[in-house]
Amino acid sequence: MAISDVKEYTHLSEQEVEALGRELDELRAEIEASRGASDAAYINKMITIQRRLAAAGRVTLFASRWKPAFFAGAAMLGIAKILENMEIGHNVMHGQWDWMNDPEIHSSNWEWDTAQPAEQWKHSHNYVHHQFTNVLGHDNDIGYGILRMAREQKWHPVNVGQPVYNTLLALLFQWGVALHDLDLEAIRKGRKDPKEMKRQLKQIRRKVSRQISKDYVVYPLLSGPNALSTIKANALANLMRNVWSYVIIFCGHFPDGAMHFTEEELEDETRAEWYLRQMLGSANFEGGPLLHILSGNLGFQIEHHLYPDLPSNRYAEISVRVKDICRRYGIPYTVGPLHKQYGQALRTIVKLSMPNGLTRDDQPTPPSPDRVRQRRLTDAERPVRRTETGTWSTRRTA
Amino acid sequence: MVDPADRVSVGTSTGRVDLSERRHDLRHDVPVPFASDPFTGYGTDHRQQPTGPTDLGAVVKARAIQCALSRVCGLCGLSLAAGPSAATTFVGSVAEAETNTFAFPPLHPACADYALATYPPLHVPVLGQALVLAEWAVVVTGGFELERPSERGAPVLFHPNAVTSRETVSPG
């Protein structure tokens, strides 16, 4: 099956897909042209709030043997870590603020407060996940290598334990993410360059040592007689961040309506087709401004996948236009409240722990277009294709 | 012939260039830039080796997108982490600089220096160019936009968006 065969947009003609792509290009150009001081003020304000919150949390934990200080300090530190990872680190490393030319708030230099080295995140997330979004066999975010998240994935008896693996993944999320870029599948198949693996393991070891010494040695020692309770509070803060990040990330691509693709669907796609794949593979959730800030504006996952390097504070205004474009072109725009989106992801995890024959597919029927359009040609029907030099697809076309 | 040991780390006026991860082109006795090498990067198998010569003027689409999204250098393939500066450098034709549209991915400043000292003297198309250039534009920027191809077979393009300097040089 080719990308042009995906039923959610087979009703669009080639010209309509290109027109949709042009509209999304124009929207991008408008945001680029209007980027400026207010956006810079936003990210600077976020960083200031986050640092003050982290400092307040650490100082409060100097008195962590006193229960109210323990919980207040852990909560402040946990929220600071969430802000740093979601709204600041994740978005800075996408290059959303590189245009400011600030060496500190820059994708090349930012190192975040979690176990995975920034360099590896920029490969596994910015490149592999954003380029191969929801493509089975490529995007390791589909179940993080331990969960079966698509009916197209072959069932194995080990999948019966999914609800347990899922709980462990949520609780230990930063450690799972730390190993993400090693690509266990490539190692298993012998494709991974041993030199590269050694380099990555060294980076992970260094980063993990730094994280552990910060949260479980240096700050606890600074709190003197309260060291043990500070260790516990720091563990609680990390746990808060782990579970929250996990929930937000699982709401982005696994609720009903977010589609999975096969390798062939990537074949030689144009920018407009890439936009379409991002829209169909992502899901949003609704909420107020605070929820969106704490989730790194990933409640606007569709907009984030269309424009991963545009400032996150602009996604809300972009979403109004994207939703309208989807409506006019008859493209699904998957959105719902956070609890509903996560509930659907959780249901998928439980259901897919069983073989397909024992469960029912929950994917919704795509919306009917408001008028009959000329159907696009499939890849097989297109007369001549140029073969890209890239290594995405093993399928050859004439 | 350069001693292979000297190929690993090379000094330039703007810093050191780490080429330890790069394959060597035996025909020209130069390292193959990451962005021009279809046998490296995501999705490749380290056991596969090229059988023919490398086109030093080509930019592999998958590598160009990897450079843009992973923020890695088009020459050495390592992270664009730049220490106290956030600067990255684009090199290309004067026309590319005038239209603010580059075909070759961003480089470390030191890698750009090394690339301009190494490839143009070969007198073959290099670094994303279809022709041999006498003059090269060097643009330093804090950031850039990635332009994905709007047509099948079209190249990936880069637009610097926080330019701090532009100059034209005539290497070797």
Interface residues (C-beta under 8 A of the other chain):
Chain A: E18 G21 D25 E32 M93 G95 D98 W99 M100 N101 D102 P103 H106 S107 S108 N109 E119 K122 H123 N126 Y127 V128 H130 Q131 H138 G190 R191 K192 D193 P194 K195 E196 D268 T270 R271 A272 W274 P308 D309 R385 R386 E388 T389 G390 T391 W392
Chain B: E21 P38 G41 Y42 G43 T44 D45 H46 R47 A58 V60 K61 A62 R63 I65 Q66 L69 S70 R71 V72 S79 L80 A81 A82 G83 P84 S85 A86 T88 T141 G142 G143 F144 E145 L146 E147 R148 P149 S150 E151 R152 G153 N161 A162 T164
